[in-house]
């Protein structure tokens, strides 16, 4: 019985993605397309299949991880945010605030520089 539970958890790509790449934040909002793209990349790197994009928001909601929110031309998921350990790009800024976009650029540049070998 315990082995079956361990197998289900191990084969739950979406569950691992949420646990490893996301954090619950009640007021946070992430673009749905960006969240799905990152989930796809996560599954691909693990050599696993991913679910269809049309099923993705409902499955996230079913797990009580986030809720769908949409404004004209801007679908998003409320309640999730990226973990700082996840490689961020300037495009990941889910807010239209120039301050938020600038902060993401600074963090991305810092992480990119910190991960490169030291210059001697």
C-alpha positions, 0 to 999 in steps of 0.5 A: 500500500505504501509502495503504491502511494510512493509510485503515484507521488513519483509519477505525478509530474504536476505535483512535483512541479508545484512542489519544486518550482512554485510556492503558495502565495494568496495574493500572487498571480502568474500568467497561465501561459508562462506557468504551463510553459514552465511545467512543460519544460519541467516534464520534458527535462524529466523525460515525462509526458505533460497534460494538455494545456486545456486541462492544466488550469482545471487540474491546478484548481482541483489540487487547491493550488491556485484559481484561474483568473482572467482579464481581457487578453490575460489569463492567469493563475492566482495563489501561486508564485515562483520559488526563488530557486527557479531560473527566472527570466525578465518575461516572468514578471506577472505584473505590469509594474515597471518596478516588478519587471526591473526587479525580475531583470536584476534577479535574473542577471544576478542568478545568471552571473552567479551560476557562471564560472568565476573569472580568474 
